[in-house]
Amino acid sequence: MAEENATSGFGIGFLVGAVVGAVLGLALAPRSGSETREQVREQAGAAFDKLREKMAELKKNGSKEPVVSTEEE
């Protein structure tokens, strides 16, 4: 049970760190505001699509089987 919580906490921390890093990277990038906003929209859309896919997998497989992506992104 404690191992599940540690793994879950790590995953959440990793996702938060990735989002913060992406936002900072975009904010500091030498692009115009409209180009940056468009890029953010595209990346956010892709991230939400992946999240929907993972949620569908979890729903299909049940919550006891972990969903781990092995594909290179």
Summary of the structure (lengths in Angstrom):
residues: 73
radius of gyration: 15.6
end to end distance: 30.7
largest distance: 47.9
contacts: 123
relative contact order: 0.06
helix: 75%
strand: 0%
